[in-house]
Amino acid sequence: LSQLPGWSVLPDGSIVIATGNDDALGLYRCTPYNSYGTAGESRPTRVLLKDPPAFTVRPKEEYFQEVGRELVIPCAARGDPPPTITWVKVGSVGKSSAQVDGNSSLVLHPLIKEQHGVWECTATNQVASVTTATSVHVLGTSPHAVTNVSVLPLLLAANISWEPGFDGGYFQRFSVWYTPLVRYPPRAHHDWVSLSVPAGAQHLLVENLQPDTSYQFSVLAQNKLGSGPFSQIVTSVPRGFPVTTVPPEPPAMTVHVFLSPPRALTANETVRGVVLRWDPPARASVALSGYALELRQDKGGWEVLERSIPGTDTQVLVPGLIKDAFYEFRLVAFAGSYISDPSNTVNVSTAGMEVYPSRTQLPELLPQPVLAGVIGGICFLSVAVIFSTMAACIMNRRRAARVRKRRQDPPLVFSP
């Protein structure tokens, strides 16, 4: 072994080969011995040299493609034995809808919003595994949710900052939404207040807040195609003015708010589209102010479809859907500034359906403006028929009078 650089024997009898090359190939036997001799050689073992995977074709760092089209990302590797190629989306939960063709390329068809992000190509054999990554940008969609929302409490104010998500290929604007969490609201219910953020800014100072009052904050991104999902809700308490020493106030009583989710959400297909029906929450310690409808397509992320459903309604007609698609719907209830947990989820498949409304509607027989127009038209036609009939009668009477007068007049006689 001394004649082979990098070869050595450990105290337990193991042999170490620092650099594997053709010198290491062959059969090996181990013979243990001591002062009494040896019991014989071990069974032979063969050393083979194998190559770890190495990429021969790497994907580009970034890919940009329109939603609904096809995107093919190549990836190939060699090794001994030949490696296996696998693709996975970083941060995805569950099995993705991506496919891999015979050349180990990633095939995204049709490309959807939820496939935006970082994808990893991994080549694996018995020796090792190697990984390379690429970023997929899906264009022509609504914005993605902002991340890392933080709130810095200030004197009667709060500074909100965030990191923008992907803009979907269009210029995006942001708005900050906030609402106080108070024990006794000044009215039956109050809505969230929204503030527009100047173009290009990633933070906003919210002023004129009440001291020692908890506030909820969230950030919404919008572009020309619509709104993305709201960010996570962050709760913060603005600082108040320093106070002088005063007698301690009695401890505040804890107010327990109960707001259970909407119940028994169901979906029914009608001639006008898909109608969702539900039962109100079983428990609500404050007045119920409304519902918000959320959906997701093909196991993607949840998005707010309609956020202003009145609290007195128990059914809604779903807005325009894409044909031959799979949707999931759920409801959340609002009571004052509190939001319930989501209701049960219902699945809707639009395979074979033909007509879909263009916006959320309550199921009605006929809208009131259209009904008023129809009634007015019928009245106008009735009056016109009556006037036409009266005019015809008057003309007929005058014509008959002239005929009778001619018959009563004596004939004219001319003498020679």
Secondary structure, DSSP 8 states (H G I E B T S, - for coil): -TTSTTEEE-TTS-EEESS-SGGG-EEE-----BTTB-------EEE---EEEEEEE---SEEEEETTS-EEE--EEEEES--EEEEEETT--S--S-EE-TTS-EEESS--GGG-EEEEEEEE-SS-EEEEEEEEEEESS-----EEEEEEEEBTEEEEEEE----TTS--EEEEEEEEE-SS-SSS----EEEE--TT-SEEEE-S--TT-EEEEEEEEEETTEE------EEE--B-------------------B---EEEEEEEETTEEEEEEE--S-BSS---EEEEEEEETT---EEEEEEEETT--EEE-----TT-EEEEEEEEEETTEE------EEEE-TT-----SS-B---SS-HHHHHHHHHHHHHHHHHHHHHHHHHHHHHHHHHHHHHHHHHS-------
